[in-house]
Amino acid sequence: MKVIPVLDILNGTVVHAIGGKRSEYKSVESLICKSAEPLEVARAFKNLGFTELYVADLDAIIDCSIDFQSLKRLSDETGLLLMVDAGVTDLERAERLLESGVSKLVIGTETLQNKRFVVQAIERFGGKRVVVSLDLKGEKVIAKSGFDGCQEPLCLISEFKALGVLEIIVLDLLRVGTGKGFNIDLLKRAASLDLDIIVGGGVRGIQDLAELKKLGISGALVGTALHSGKISVEDLKRESML
């Protein structure tokens, strides 16, 4: 199982995302980096031995303003593989994002208008470069009004699988940054659907990661527990997760 550090970027700064309440997000305070500047935090993760990074461009998700130049700089100057959610819902912007050095396009249900875009993205860029983020509040799917997909998490995962999706992030915004653990029952059922499942939100420590690994989960997005020191590089190496 891979552990992927998280960069939540708002107003050009890495923030501590808590419970999906974006108006309350504050600059991250971290044991691994004194700065909250995205490039510096990314470099800190690279120096710890990570090779991949999940980036949530919250400015883009909120108002569609993607900073392509900053993403390219992140990619060029760190060499990290970037998995980026920038609220993209059309092929032109998706192509620009991938041309900026982004390795994987993340399509979040929070901003998704219809499932057809997922199909188009896979046809254009290939299944290995397209990741769907199942954005949740508890077990409620977050989606645009009129979204044409199922409103129940496992049902929607099955629909995405049928469309050719290979990798899905199960992201519970209510648990992000809270250290409250995860919905074990939902993840058990998701892991049985024969997809690569990445968990986001609620990871408290190395024991949580070990439990996810036993379930057959392929990855975990981790931010707060790395910045606070609750999960160390030594822990991850001991569990063969880094």
N, C-alpha and C positions, 0 to 999 in steps of 0.2 A: 504494500500500500504506500502511495506517495503522499507526502505532506507538502502542501503548497501555501507559502506565505501570502498574505493579503495586503494589498495597498488600496485603501478607500480614500479617494482623492476628492476634496471639496474646496472650491476657491483656490486651487493650486497647492493645497496643503494636505498632507496625510493626516487623516482624522481618526479618532477612536469612535467607531460606529457602535451604538448601543441601542438595541431594540427597535431599529428602523425609524427612530425619531430624529430625522435628519436636521431639523431646526435646532437640535440640542447638541449636535456633534461638535467636539472640540479637538484641537490639535493633539495628536498622539504624544504621549509621554512614554518613552521607551528605554529599557535597559540596554538595548543593542545599538541605539543610535541617538545622539543628543539632538539631532536635527529632525524637523518634521517635513523637510523638503523631499519630495518624492524620489529624486535621483539619489540623494544621500541614503535614504532608507533602503532603496533597492540595492545600492552598493553594499550596505551592511548585510543584507540577506545573502548576496552573492559571496561575500567574504566568509560567511558561516558555512558555505558549501551547498546552498540551494541552487538549483538550475532553472526553476520555473517560478513564475509569479502570477498571481491572479490580481488584476487591476479592475476596480469598479470606478469608472469615471462618473462620479455622482452629478457633476455639472452637466454632463452630456445626457445622463438619464433624466435629469429634472427639466432641462430646457434645450436639449438637442445641440449643445455647443461643444463639439469634440475638438480637443487640442491635439491635432494630429502630429504637430511638430514635437511636442513634449513626449508623446508616446514613441516617436522615432528616436528621440534622444535616449530615452530609457532603454530601448532595444539596442541601439548602436553602442552606447557607452558601458553597458553592463554585460551584454551577451546573453542575458536571461531570456528564456522562452516566455512570452507574454500571452496570457489568456485574458482577454479584455471584454468587459461588459460596458458598452458606451451607449446603450439604448438604441442601437441600430435596428432599423426596420425596413431598409430598402437596400437594393443591391449596389447602387452607386457608392453610398457611404460605407457599406461593408467592404467593397473593393479598396477604397481609399484607406480604410483601417488596416487591412491586411498588407497593403503596399507600404504602410508606415513601419513595418517590421514586426507587426503583431503576428504571433504564431497561430492563435486560435480565436475565432470570433465567438463571443458568447451572446446568445439571443435569449433575453430574459422575458418571461411571460408577463412581467410587470408592464413592459412597453410593447408587447407583441399585439399587432392588430388582428392577424389571422395566420393560420398554420401554413398557408401557401407560401409565405416568405421562407419558412424553414425548408420546405421542399426546394424552392428556387436557390437558396444559399447552398444546400448540399449539392445540387446539380452543377452550380457554378464553381464551387471551391473544393468540393469533395467532403465526404463524411468525417474525415480525420481533422478537418480544420473548423468544424462547426460544432459547438457545444450549446445545448439548451439548458437554461437555468430555470428550474421549476421554483418560482418565487412564492413563498408561503407566509402566511401569518397563522401560526398553529397548523391546522390541517386545511385551512382555507386558501385556495389558489388566488394569487394576486394577478389580475389580468384586466385589460382594457374592457370597457363596456362594449358589449356586442361581440366579444371574442368568440370564435367559432369552435373552440375546443371544449373538452369535458371539464367540468368544474370540480371534480374529485381527483386528488393527487395521483393515486395509482392508475386510475382510468386514463388520465392525461399522459402519464408516463408511457402507458401501453400505446396510446395514439401516436406519440412521438416516435416510439420504436418502429411502429408500422410505416412511418414516413421515411425511415432510414437513419434516424438519429442513433449514434453509437455511444455517446457520452452525455450524461445528464447530471447537472448539479442540483441537489435538493437543498435549497437555501431557505431556512426559516428565519425571517427577519426579526421576529420577536425574540429569538434566542441569540442573535448576533451580539457579541461583546458582553454577554451577561454571565457566561460561565454556568449556565443552568442545565447543561447536559442536552441531550437530544431525544427525539421521539423514537425510541428503540423499536416499537412495534411497526411504525411506518417504514423505518429503514430495513427491517427484516423482510418485509413484503416487497419493498423496492429492489432489494438485492436479489430476490428470487426471479426477477424478470429478465435476467440474462442481458444486462447492459452494464457499462461502466458507470458506476454511481459515485459521485463526489459529494461529500457532506459539507455543508456550510452552516455555521451557527451553533454555539453552545459548548464547543469542546473545552473541557476544564483542565485536562492534564493527560499524561502519557497513558494512564489506564483507560481513558475514553478512547484513545487512538487504538490501543490494543484490542478493545472490544469491537470497534468498527472493523478492524482487520479480520477478526474471527468471523464476523458476519459476511465477509466477502466484499466489503466496500472497497473500491479501488483507490479512493483518495479523500483527503480532508483539507478544507480551507481553514487555515489557522492564522489568526492575527493577535488578539489580546493575550492569549496564553504564551505566545513567543515574546511579545514586548514586555510582559510582566515577569518573565522568567519561570513561570509555572511549567513550561515545557522547555527543556534545554537541548542543545545540539547533542550533548552526551546521551540524553534519554533517547533521542531519535536514532542515533547510531547504534545504540544497544539493541533497539528493537528492529534494526535493519530498515528504517524508514527514511534514512538520509545517506 
